Amino acid sequence: MGRRAFAALTAALTAAHLRPAGAAAAEPPPPGTAPEPPAFESPTLESPALESPTLESPTLESPALESPAVLDGNLPAFHERLKEELTFPLAWGTSPVQDFRAWRRKARATVEEHLLHPADDSPFDAETADERTGEGCRRRIVHFNATRFSRVRATVLLPEGRGPFPAVLLLHDHGSKFDIGKEKLIRPWYDEARLSSARAWADRCFDGRFVGDELARRGYAVLAVDALGWGDRSGLAYEGQQALAGNLFHLGSSPAGLMAREDQRAAAFLASLPEVDGERVAALGFSMGAWRAWQVAALSDHVRAAVSVCWMTGLKELMAPGGNTLRGQSAYWMLHPGLSRHLDIPDVASIAAPKPMLFFNGGRDTLFTAEGVETAYRKLRAVWRSRRADDRLRTEVWPELGHVFAREMQDEAFAWLDAWVARARR
C-alpha cells in the first residue's frame, strides 16, 4: 500500500472512531484492503470496571474460622454435623436387603470386616491344669488356645452330676480394674490376693455374689476367660489403653476386634466340652461384659441366648458432652473403627434376632442417657417384632438402680435363663 492510500485509510478510521453517535458511517475502505481493528481503549480510573470500593460498597465476608476446633470432652467442633451423616444405611428396615436371613449374613459380614482381626480356627489343644470338688460343683482350671497368638488360662465350673449341662459363657467387665478379670465372676480358689480383690468387686457390683458360682449351683456349666490386659493376662494400666490400641491398630488389629474374636472362640470352646450341651449355651455379662454378651450372640452360632446388663444405647446419644466414652481409654474396647457408617449399636445386637435376649439397664446409670437406652430398646423391639419373636426379647430399665447387677436383677436373669436355656427343647 502506498503512502497516500495508507494516509487515506488512517484518516477514515480516525473519523469513524471520533464520529458522534448518530453520525453517518464513513465510506468503506477500498476493495482489496483489509480493515484494521478498532483501537483499544485503556481503561481509566473513571471506568466503572475498575471502580474502587467505598465505605458504602458491600464487601464479601469470610466464613468464621473454627476456634476452638476441639471442644470440652475432646469432641471436634463439627461433631453434630458428623452425627447428621450417620444414617446407619445397613440397619434392618433401612437396608435395601429385604430378606432377613440375607440381611443377617450381610450385616454380620460387615461387622466381621471391621473387627480388623482375622477369623481363627486354631485347635484349642485344651488341658486341665487343676480340678477340685466342693461347694456343689467341680472347679477346674484349663489352658487352651484362644487364638493362634495366645494360650490362656480359664476357669470352668461344672455342676454335680453327669450332664450334659446347659452352659453360660461369662464375660467380665472393664471397671478400670485390671488385676482381676475372670475372678470378677467366678470365685478364685487359687490365689488369696485375687480372692480379696474379687470379693470387694462382688460387693461393689453384684451384691456380694459371685455370679458364676450361683449359676453353677443352679445347674449351669460356666466358663470365664481373661481379656487381654486383665487377670492372668495383666500388664495393662488405665493410661496405657490408648497406646495399646494405637499399637494394635499399627499391627493390623484392634482391642475391640481382638476381644470379639476371642469371645467367639471362648463360646466355641465352651460348646465343645463333653460335659456341656452345645445346643444350650448362653452368654452373660455386666458393663463391658454386657457389650461382649450381645456382640458374641450376634457373631457366634454357638451362643443361643444372651443376658446383657448395663450396656446398651444408641451411638449418637452416647457421643454427647459429658459422656464417659468421650474420655477415650476404655472406649477402645467397644469401638470398631468405621462400623458406625453402616450400623448403629443396637443394629449390631439385632443380628442376633430372633434369639432369646435380655437387656437390663439401671435408670440411675450415669454412663448412659435415658434417651440413648430408649432409642436402642425401641430399635431392638422393632427387629424382634418383625420376626414375630416379641416374647424372646426383654428390655427393661430398673429406675432405682445405677450401674450394677444387683441381686434382684440377677434372680430375674437366672429365671429367664432357666426358661429359655436350661429348659429349652433340644
C-alpha positions as CSV (number, residue, x, y, z in Angstrom):
1,M,0.0,0.0,0.0
2,G,1.4,3.4,-1.0
3,R,1.8,6.3,1.4
4,R,-1.2,8.1,0.0
5,A,-3.5,5.1,0.3
6,F,-2.3,4.4,3.9
7,A,-2.9,8.0,4.9
8,A,-6.4,7.9,3.5
9,L,-7.2,4.8,5.4
10,T,-5.9,6.2,8.6
11,A,-8.0,9.3,8.2
12,A,-11.1,7.3,7.6
13,L,-10.6,5.1,10.6
14,T,-9.9,8.1,12.8
15,A,-13.0,9.9,11.6
16,A,-15.1,6.8,12.3
17,H,-13.7,6.5,15.8
18,L,-14.4,10.1,16.6
19,R,-17.8,10.3,14.9
20,P,-20.5,11.3,17.3
21,A,-23.4,9.0,17.9
22,G,-25.9,9.1,15.1
23,A,-23.5,10.4,12.5
24,A,-23.3,8.8,9.1
25,A,-20.9,6.0,8.7
26,A,-17.7,6.6,6.7
27,E,-17.2,5.0,3.4
28,P,-15.7,1.5,3.4
29,P,-12.1,1.1,2.6
30,P,-11.2,0.5,-1.0
31,P,-11.7,-3.1,-2.3
32,G,-8.8,-5.4,-1.6
33,T,-7.7,-3.7,1.6
34,A,-8.2,-5.5,5.0
35,P,-9.9,-3.3,7.7
36,E,-7.9,-2.9,10.8
37,P,-9.4,-3.5,14.2
38,P,-10.6,-0.5,16.2
39,A,-8.1,1.0,18.6
40,F,-8.0,-0.5,22.1
41,E,-9.1,2.0,24.8
42,S,-7.1,1.7,28.0
43,P,-9.5,1.9,31.0
44,T,-9.1,5.0,33.2
45,L,-9.7,5.5,36.9
46,E,-13.2,6.6,36.0
47,S,-14.0,3.3,34.3
48,P,-16.8,1.5,36.1
49,A,-15.0,-1.8,35.7
50,L,-12.2,-0.7,38.0
51,E,-14.1,1.5,40.4
52,S,-12.6,1.3,43.8
53,P,-14.8,0.2,46.7
54,T,-16.0,2.9,49.0
55,L,-17.2,2.6,52.6
56,E,-20.8,2.2,51.3
57,S,-19.9,-0.6,48.9
58,P,-20.9,-4.2,50.0
59,T,-17.9,-6.4,50.9
60,L,-17.6,-10.3,50.9
61,E,-17.2,-11.6,54.4
62,S,-15.0,-14.7,55.0
63,P,-16.6,-17.7,57.0
64,A,-15.7,-17.7,60.6
65,L,-12.7,-20.0,61.4
66,E,-13.2,-22.8,64.0
67,S,-11.8,-21.6,67.3
68,P,-11.7,-23.6,69.4
69,A,-11.8,-26.5,66.9
70,V,-11.7,-29.1,69.7
71,L,-14.3,-28.7,72.5
72,D,-14.6,-30.0,76.0
73,G,-14.6,-33.7,76.1
74,N,-12.2,-33.7,73.1
75,L,-15.1,-33.5,70.6
76,P,-14.5,-31.8,67.3
77,A,-16.4,-28.6,66.9
78,F,-18.2,-30.2,63.9
79,H,-19.3,-33.3,65.8
80,E,-23.0,-32.6,65.3
81,R,-22.5,-32.4,61.6
82,L,-20.7,-35.7,61.7
83,K,-23.7,-37.2,63.6
84,E,-26.0,-36.0,60.9
85,E,-24.1,-38.0,58.4
86,L,-24.6,-41.2,60.4
87,T,-27.8,-42.7,58.8
88,F,-26.9,-46.3,59.5
89,P,-27.9,-47.4,56.0
90,L,-27.4,-51.1,56.7
91,A,-29.8,-51.3,59.6
92,W,-32.7,-53.8,59.3
93,G,-35.7,-51.8,58.0
94,T,-33.4,-49.3,56.3
95,S,-31.2,-51.7,54.3
96,P,-32.2,-52.5,50.7
97,V,-31.8,-56.2,51.7
98,Q,-35.4,-57.3,52.4
99,D,-34.8,-60.9,53.3
100,F,-33.9,-61.2,57.0
101,R,-31.6,-64.1,56.7
102,A,-29.7,-62.5,53.8
103,W,-29.6,-59.2,55.8
104,R,-28.1,-61.1,58.8
105,R,-25.4,-62.5,56.6
106,K,-24.5,-59.2,55.1
107,A,-24.7,-57.3,58.4
108,R,-22.5,-59.9,60.2
109,A,-20.0,-59.9,57.3
110,T,-19.8,-56.1,57.6
111,V,-19.1,-56.3,61.4
112,E,-16.5,-59.0,60.9
113,E,-14.8,-56.9,58.3
114,H,-14.5,-54.0,60.8
115,L,-13.1,-56.2,63.6
116,L,-9.6,-55.7,62.0
117,H,-8.7,-59.1,63.3
118,P,-8.9,-62.3,61.2
119,A,-11.0,-65.2,62.0
120,D,-9.3,-68.1,63.8
121,D,-9.9,-71.8,63.8
122,S,-6.7,-72.9,65.6
123,P,-7.0,-76.2,67.5
124,F,-7.9,-75.5,71.2
125,D,-5.4,-78.1,72.5
126,A,-7.1,-77.9,75.9
127,E,-5.6,-79.3,79.0
128,T,-6.8,-79.4,82.6
129,A,-4.3,-77.8,85.0
130,D,-6.3,-78.2,88.2
131,E,-9.6,-79.7,89.3
132,R,-11.2,-79.7,92.7
133,T,-14.6,-80.7,94.0
134,G,-16.6,-78.9,96.6
135,E,-19.5,-76.5,97.4
136,G,-21.8,-78.2,95.0
137,C,-19.6,-78.2,91.9
138,R,-16.3,-79.1,90.3
139,R,-13.8,-76.3,89.9
140,R,-11.4,-76.6,87.0
141,I,-8.5,-74.6,85.6
142,V,-8.0,-75.2,81.9
143,H,-5.5,-73.9,79.4
144,F,-6.5,-73.6,75.7
145,N,-5.5,-71.6,72.6
146,A,-7.8,-68.5,72.5
147,T,-6.2,-67.6,69.2
148,R,-3.2,-68.7,67.2
149,F,-1.3,-66.0,69.1
150,S,-2.5,-66.5,72.7
151,R,-2.8,-69.5,75.0
152,V,-4.9,-68.6,78.0
153,R,-5.8,-69.8,81.4
154,A,-9.5,-70.0,82.1
155,T,-11.8,-71.2,84.9
156,V,-14.7,-73.7,84.5
157,L,-17.3,-74.7,87.0
158,L,-19.3,-77.8,86.4
159,P,-22.4,-78.8,88.4
160,E,-22.6,-82.1,90.2
161,G,-23.9,-84.9,88.1
162,R,-23.3,-86.4,84.7
163,G,-24.6,-83.8,82.3
164,P,-24.5,-82.7,79.6
165,F,-25.4,-79.3,81.2
166,P,-26.7,-76.1,79.9
167,A,-23.9,-73.6,79.9
168,V,-23.1,-69.9,80.3
169,L,-20.1,-68.0,78.9
170,L,-19.3,-65.3,81.5
171,L,-17.8,-62.1,80.2
172,H,-16.2,-59.8,82.7
173,D,-16.5,-56.0,82.8
174,H,-13.9,-53.3,82.4
175,G,-14.3,-51.2,85.6
176,S,-10.7,-49.8,85.2
177,K,-9.7,-52.7,87.4
178,F,-7.2,-54.9,85.7
179,D,-5.8,-57.1,88.5
180,I,-8.8,-59.5,88.1
181,G,-10.9,-60.4,85.1
182,K,-12.5,-63.9,85.2
183,E,-12.3,-63.6,89.0
184,K,-14.9,-60.9,89.0
185,L,-17.5,-63.6,88.1
186,I,-16.0,-66.9,89.4
187,R,-14.6,-67.0,92.9
188,P,-10.9,-67.7,92.7
189,W,-9.8,-70.6,94.9
190,Y,-6.2,-70.5,93.7
191,D,-5.0,-67.0,94.9
192,E,-5.7,-65.3,98.2
193,A,-4.8,-61.8,96.9
194,R,-7.1,-62.2,94.0
195,L,-9.8,-63.6,96.2
196,S,-9.7,-60.5,98.4
197,S,-9.9,-58.2,95.4
198,A,-12.7,-60.2,93.8
199,R,-14.8,-60.2,97.0
200,A,-14.5,-56.4,97.1
201,W,-15.6,-56.2,93.5
202,A,-18.5,-58.6,94.0
203,D,-19.7,-56.4,97.0
204,R,-19.5,-53.3,94.8
205,C,-21.2,-54.6,91.7
206,F,-23.1,-57.8,92.4
207,D,-24.4,-57.5,96.0
208,G,-21.7,-59.8,97.3
209,R,-22.5,-62.7,94.9
210,F,-20.1,-64.5,92.5
211,V,-22.4,-64.8,89.5
212,G,-20.7,-67.8,88.1
213,D,-20.8,-69.8,91.4
214,E,-24.5,-69.0,91.7
215,L,-25.2,-70.3,88.2
216,A,-23.2,-73.5,88.9
217,R,-25.3,-74.1,91.9
218,R,-28.4,-73.7,89.7
219,G,-27.2,-76.4,87.3
220,Y,-25.2,-74.5,84.7
221,A,-21.6,-75.1,83.5
222,V,-19.8,-71.8,83.3
223,L,-16.6,-70.6,81.7
224,A,-14.7,-67.3,82.3
225,V,-11.6,-66.1,80.4
226,D,-9.5,-63.0,80.9
227,A,-9.5,-60.4,78.1
228,L,-6.1,-59.1,77.1
229,G,-4.7,-56.9,79.9
230,W,-6.8,-58.4,82.8
231,G,-6.0,-61.0,85.4
232,D,-3.5,-63.6,84.2
233,R,-3.0,-61.6,81.1
234,S,-2.0,-58.5,83.1
235,G,0.3,-55.7,82.2
236,L,-2.2,-53.0,81.4
237,A,-2.9,-49.8,83.3
238,Y,-5.6,-47.2,82.7
239,E,-3.3,-44.7,81.0
240,G,-1.8,-47.4,78.7
241,Q,-5.0,-48.3,77.0
242,Q,-4.7,-45.7,74.3
243,A,-1.1,-46.7,73.5
244,L,-2.1,-50.4,73.4
245,A,-4.9,-49.5,71.0
246,G,-2.6,-47.5,68.8
247,N,-0.1,-50.3,68.7
248,L,-2.7,-52.9,67.8
249,F,-4.0,-50.6,65.0
250,H,-0.5,-50.3,63.7
251,L,-0.2,-54.1,63.7
252,G,-3.4,-54.6,61.8
253,S,-5.7,-55.4,64.7
254,S,-7.7,-53.6,67.3
255,P,-8.6,-54.1,71.0
256,A,-12.3,-54.5,70.4
257,G,-11.8,-56.7,67.3
258,L,-9.4,-58.9,69.2
259,M,-11.8,-59.2,72.1
260,A,-14.7,-60.1,69.8
261,R,-12.7,-62.8,68.2
262,E,-11.6,-64.3,71.5
263,D,-15.2,-64.2,72.8
264,Q,-16.3,-66.1,69.7
265,R,-13.5,-68.7,70.3
266,A,-14.5,-69.0,74.0
267,A,-18.1,-69.7,73.0
268,A,-17.0,-72.4,70.6
269,F,-14.6,-73.9,73.3
270,L,-17.4,-74.0,75.9
271,A,-19.8,-75.6,73.5
272,S,-17.2,-78.3,72.7
273,L,-16.7,-79.5,76.3
274,P,-18.0,-83.1,76.7
275,E,-19.9,-82.0,79.9
276,V,-21.8,-79.3,78.0
277,D,-24.9,-79.5,75.8
278,G,-23.7,-77.5,72.9
279,E,-27.3,-76.7,71.9
280,R,-27.9,-74.8,75.2
281,V,-25.2,-72.2,75.5
282,A,-25.8,-68.6,76.6
283,A,-23.6,-65.6,77.2
284,L,-23.9,-63.3,80.2
285,G,-22.1,-60.1,81.0
286,F,-22.2,-56.8,83.0
287,S,-21.0,-53.4,81.8
288,M,-18.3,-54.1,79.2
289,G,-19.2,-57.7,79.6
290,A,-22.8,-56.8,78.5
291,W,-21.4,-55.3,75.3
292,R,-19.5,-58.6,74.8
293,A,-22.5,-60.7,75.6
294,W,-24.9,-59.3,72.9
295,Q,-22.0,-58.9,70.5
296,V,-21.0,-62.6,70.7
297,A,-24.7,-63.6,70.4
298,A,-24.7,-61.6,67.1
299,L,-21.5,-63.1,65.8
300,S,-21.5,-66.7,67.1
301,D,-23.9,-69.5,66.2
302,H,-22.7,-71.4,69.3
303,V,-24.5,-68.8,71.5
304,R,-28.2,-69.4,71.6
305,A,-29.2,-66.6,74.1
306,A,-27.7,-63.7,76.0
307,V,-28.1,-61.6,79.1
308,S,-26.8,-58.1,78.8
309,V,-26.7,-55.9,81.9
310,C,-25.9,-52.2,81.8
311,W,-24.5,-51.7,78.3
312,M,-27.0,-50.7,75.5
313,T,-27.6,-47.4,73.9
314,G,-27.8,-45.5,70.6
315,L,-24.5,-44.3,69.4
316,K,-25.5,-40.7,68.8
317,E,-26.8,-40.4,72.3
318,L,-23.6,-42.0,73.6
319,M,-21.4,-39.3,71.9
320,A,-22.7,-36.4,74.0
321,P,-20.8,-33.8,76.0
322,G,-20.1,-35.1,79.5
323,G,-20.3,-38.8,78.4
324,N,-17.8,-41.3,79.8
325,T,-17.0,-42.6,76.4
326,L,-15.5,-39.2,75.4
327,R,-12.6,-39.8,77.8
328,G,-11.2,-42.4,75.4
329,Q,-9.1,-45.1,77.0
330,S,-11.8,-47.7,77.9
331,A,-13.8,-46.7,74.8
332,Y,-11.2,-48.6,72.6
333,W,-12.6,-51.9,73.8
334,M,-16.0,-51.1,72.5
335,L,-15.1,-49.4,69.2
336,H,-14.8,-50.9,65.7
337,P,-13.5,-48.1,63.5
338,G,-15.8,-47.2,60.6
339,L,-18.6,-49.5,61.6
340,S,-20.9,-46.6,62.6
341,R,-21.0,-45.6,58.9
342,H,-23.1,-48.8,58.4
343,L,-24.8,-49.8,61.7
344,D,-25.9,-48.3,65.0
345,I,-25.0,-50.2,68.2
346,P,-28.5,-51.8,68.6
347,D,-28.4,-52.7,64.9
348,V,-25.3,-54.9,65.6
349,A,-27.1,-56.5,68.5
350,S,-30.1,-57.1,66.2
351,I,-28.0,-59.6,64.1
352,A,-28.8,-62.0,67.0
353,A,-32.5,-61.9,66.3
354,P,-34.6,-63.9,66.9
355,K,-32.5,-65.5,69.6
356,P,-33.8,-65.0,73.2
357,M,-32.1,-61.8,74.5
358,L,-32.5,-60.0,77.8
359,F,-31.3,-56.4,78.3
360,F,-31.3,-54.7,81.7
361,N,-30.2,-51.1,82.3
362,G,-30.3,-49.0,85.5
363,G,-32.3,-45.8,85.5
364,R,-29.6,-44.1,87.5
365,D,-26.7,-45.4,85.4
366,T,-24.7,-42.3,84.6
367,L,-22.8,-43.9,81.8
368,F,-25.9,-44.0,79.5
369,T,-28.6,-41.4,79.0
370,A,-32.2,-42.4,79.3
371,E,-32.8,-41.2,75.7
372,G,-29.9,-43.4,74.5
373,V,-31.3,-46.5,76.2
374,E,-34.8,-45.9,74.9
375,T,-33.6,-45.3,71.4
376,A,-31.7,-48.7,71.5
377,Y,-34.6,-50.6,73.1
378,R,-37.0,-49.2,70.5
379,K,-34.8,-50.4,67.6
380,L,-34.4,-53.8,69.2
381,R,-38.1,-54.2,69.8
382,A,-38.8,-53.3,66.2
383,V,-36.5,-56.0,64.9
384,W,-37.8,-58.8,67.1
385,R,-41.3,-57.8,66.4
386,S,-40.6,-58.0,62.6
387,R,-39.6,-61.6,63.3
388,R,-42.7,-62.3,65.3
389,A,-40.5,-63.0,68.3
390,D,-41.6,-60.3,70.8
391,D,-41.7,-62.9,73.5
392,R,-38.0,-63.7,73.0
393,L,-36.8,-60.2,73.8
394,R,-36.9,-58.5,77.2
395,T,-35.8,-54.9,77.5
396,E,-36.1,-53.3,80.9
397,V,-34.9,-50.2,82.9
398,W,-34.7,-50.6,86.7
399,P,-35.5,-47.0,87.8
400,E,-33.9,-47.1,91.2
401,L,-30.6,-48.8,90.2
402,G,-27.4,-47.5,88.8
403,H,-24.5,-49.2,87.1
404,V,-24.8,-52.5,89.0
405,F,-26.0,-56.1,88.5
406,A,-28.0,-56.2,91.8
407,R,-29.3,-59.4,93.4
408,E,-32.9,-58.8,92.3
409,M,-31.7,-58.3,88.7
410,Q,-29.7,-61.5,89.0
411,D,-32.6,-63.5,90.2
412,E,-34.8,-62.4,87.3
413,A,-32.0,-63.1,84.8
414,F,-31.4,-66.5,86.2
415,A,-35.1,-67.3,86.0
416,W,-35.1,-66.1,82.4
417,L,-32.1,-68.3,81.6
418,D,-34.0,-71.3,83.1
419,A,-36.9,-70.6,80.8
420,W,-35.0,-70.0,77.6
421,V,-31.8,-72.1,78.0
422,A,-32.0,-74.7,80.7
423,R,-35.5,-75.9,79.8
424,A,-35.2,-75.2,76.1
425,R,-36.1,-78.0,73.7
426,R,-33.0,-79.9,72.5
